[in-house]
Amino acid sequence: MTILEIWLGILQGFRVTALVTLYGLVFAIPFGLIFGVAQYLTTGPARFVVTSIIEFWRSSAVIILLFVFYYALPLAGLALSAMTVSAMVLGLNIGGYASQAVRAGLQALDRGQKEAGHALGLSRSTILLRIELPQALVAMSPTFINQLIQLVKATSLVSLVTLTDMTFRAKEISQIEYDPVPIYSSLLLAYFIVCYPVALFGRWVERRINPAREARCAV
Amino acid sequence: MQFDVAFALSTVPTILGAIGMTLLVAAVSCVGASAVGFGLEVVRRSGGLGGLFVRFLIDFIRATPVLVWLYCLYFILPFYGIRLGALATGIIGLSLYYSGYLAEVFKAGIDAIPNGQGEAARALGLGRIDMTIFVIAPQMLRNIAAPMGNYFVSILKATPYLAVLAVPEMLGRAFDIASETYRYAEPLTVAGLIFLGLALLISLAIKRLEVRLMGPTTR
């Protein structure tokens, strides 16, 4: 098998890799925003509930979460496609990390920002939406870009629940022909080609926003 | 078929029996990743061609999925006649992969040490190695205890990836039960909950350690 055939084979899985990433974001972005803001605003028992939900998605081992939801949801009468389950689990896992970035970004803002908003007679929701969130989200954008890379890399797990992504295709090809060295090094390189430009973009954003600070990254 | 709580409970002892393997893999990988990561960071700081290569290697690791690294080592090494077994391959894979992340942590920790420390060490006539071990490393460790601990939790949560290589850790044991009984949801849920408990426990311990280490400096 020529190197070109290997690359064409892996490329056939790119669509699924891209789709899981995209659908994953559909879960991750709202979850990260809503729960990050909720953790920032709530206190007492409400905060405990919010934190518990975040910790469930963030602190669980994502590979097990994927299997659990893949096998357990049908028992609860929810027959979702492998694609939906994968996007949901990977998305909410990354969304859990993102929520912590949202909360940390909000907490790091100078208190004067909120106080000035109050002094101007703005409502709490206006202060949040027009003053706090825009600043917090911009300040944390390098972290979000890092988390996008984590999501792309995590999509390799969907090969374990029968989705034909790049990793699945590589395994398939290596079963047809025993030639692991070019197949698996091509697969590594394929992920690198997808993720590295995103990482470089993240660094550029980081330099634009804050020349002194290095990007923090969660896995 | 419904979720059978009694059956789930009956799988707990078997799965918990593999917790030793999980913790062993995690502990050895943490030590390995720290050692390799520190070595990478030292080479990166020394500059030159080696430094450039290490910088690229770290970027490469961070832009590729851990699952694919495990496949690479597992399938490519035997091709060159290196037969290590699944357990050793898995530990080497996790160590190598997370060394890329820990090198970044070490970088931040070393950057935070004032220049005067290195200058003072040189003024006292310490060699490069003595300075690294006795002056830089202890101060660095204090700076990085928290982020390092977070990556240790990440390594713990990555140990179930080794089930893919048929290492008998907790997820592997859960799959053994599943394939014997044709019930997947219960054992996988049990494994997931044990991992969640472990991860939360260790996160809590790290937070406490952080408070103790940072106590004297934050007046």
Chai-1 contact restraints between the chains, C-beta under 6 A:
chainA,res_idxA,chainB,res_idxB,connection_type,confidence,min_distance_angstrom,max_distance_angstrom,comment,restraint_id
A,S59,B,L196,contact,1.0,0.0,6.0,A-B,restraint_1
A,S59,B,A199,contact,1.0,0.0,6.0,A-B,restraint_2
A,S59,B,L200,contact,1.0,0.0,6.0,A-B,restraint_3
A,S60,B,G192,contact,1.0,0.0,6.0,A-B,restraint_4
A,S60,B,L196,contact,1.0,0.0,6.0,A-B,restraint_5
A,A61,B,K157,contact,1.0,0.0,6.0,A-B,restraint_6
A,A61,B,P160,contact,1.0,0.0,6.0,A-B,restraint_7
A,A61,B,F195,contact,1.0,0.0,6.0,A-B,restraint_8
A,I63,B,P160,contact,1.0,0.0,6.0,A-B,restraint_9
A,I63,B,Y161,contact,1.0,0.0,6.0,A-B,restraint_10
A,I64,B,P160,contact,1.0,0.0,6.0,A-B,restraint_11
A,I64,B,L171,contact,1.0,0.0,6.0,A-B,restraint_12
A,I64,B,A191,contact,1.0,0.0,6.0,A-B,restraint_13
A,I64,B,G192,contact,1.0,0.0,6.0,A-B,restraint_14
A,I64,B,F195,contact,1.0,0.0,6.0,A-B,restraint_15
A,F67,B,L188,contact,1.0,0.0,6.0,A-B,restraint_16
A,V68,B,L188,contact,1.0,0.0,6.0,A-B,restraint_17
A,V68,B,T189,contact,1.0,0.0,6.0,A-B,restraint_18
A,V68,B,G192,contact,1.0,0.0,6.0,A-B,restraint_19
A,Y71,B,Y184,contact,1.0,0.0,6.0,A-B,restraint_20
A,Y71,B,A185,contact,1.0,0.0,6.0,A-B,restraint_21
A,Y71,B,L188,contact,1.0,0.0,6.0,A-B,restraint_22
A,A72,B,A185,contact,1.0,0.0,6.0,A-B,restraint_23
A,L75,B,M1,contact,1.0,0.0,6.0,A-B,restraint_24
A,L75,B,F3,contact,1.0,0.0,6.0,A-B,restraint_25
A,L75,B,A185,contact,1.0,0.0,6.0,A-B,restraint_26
A,K153,B,P65,contact,1.0,0.0,6.0,A-B,restraint_27
A,S156,B,P65,contact,1.0,0.0,6.0,A-B,restraint_28
A,S156,B,L67,contact,1.0,0.0,6.0,A-B,restraint_29
A,S156,B,V68,contact,1.0,0.0,6.0,A-B,restraint_30
A,P180,B,F75,contact,1.0,0.0,6.0,A-B,restraint_31
A,P180,B,I76,contact,1.0,0.0,6.0,A-B,restraint_32
A,P180,B,F79,contact,1.0,0.0,6.0,A-B,restraint_33
A,V181,B,I76,contact,1.0,0.0,6.0,A-B,restraint_34
A,V181,B,F79,contact,1.0,0.0,6.0,A-B,restraint_35
A,Y184,B,Y71,contact,1.0,0.0,6.0,A-B,restraint_36
A,Y184,B,C72,contact,1.0,0.0,6.0,A-B,restraint_37
A,Y184,B,F75,contact,1.0,0.0,6.0,A-B,restraint_38
A,Y184,B,I76,contact,1.0,0.0,6.0,A-B,restraint_39
A,L187,B,V68,contact,1.0,0.0,6.0,A-B,restraint_40
A,L188,B,T64,contact,1.0,0.0,6.0,A-B,restraint_41
A,L188,B,V68,contact,1.0,0.0,6.0,A-B,restraint_42
A,Y191,B,T64,contact,1.0,0.0,6.0,A-B,restraint_43
A,Y191,B,P65,contact,1.0,0.0,6.0,A-B,restraint_44
A,F192,B,F60,contact,1.0,0.0,6.0,A-B,restraint_45
A,F192,B,A63,contact,1.0,0.0,6.0,A-B,restraint_46
A,F192,B,T64,contact,1.0,0.0,6.0,A-B,restraint_47
A,C195,B,A63,contact,1.0,0.0,6.0,A-B,restraint_48
A,Y196,B,A63,contact,1.0,0.0,6.0,A-B,restraint_49
A,A199,B,A63,contact,1.0,0.0,6.0,A-B,restraint_50
A,E214,B,A108,contact,1.0,0.0,6.0,A-B,restraint_51
A,V219,B,S154,contact,1.0,0.0,6.0,A-B,restraint_52
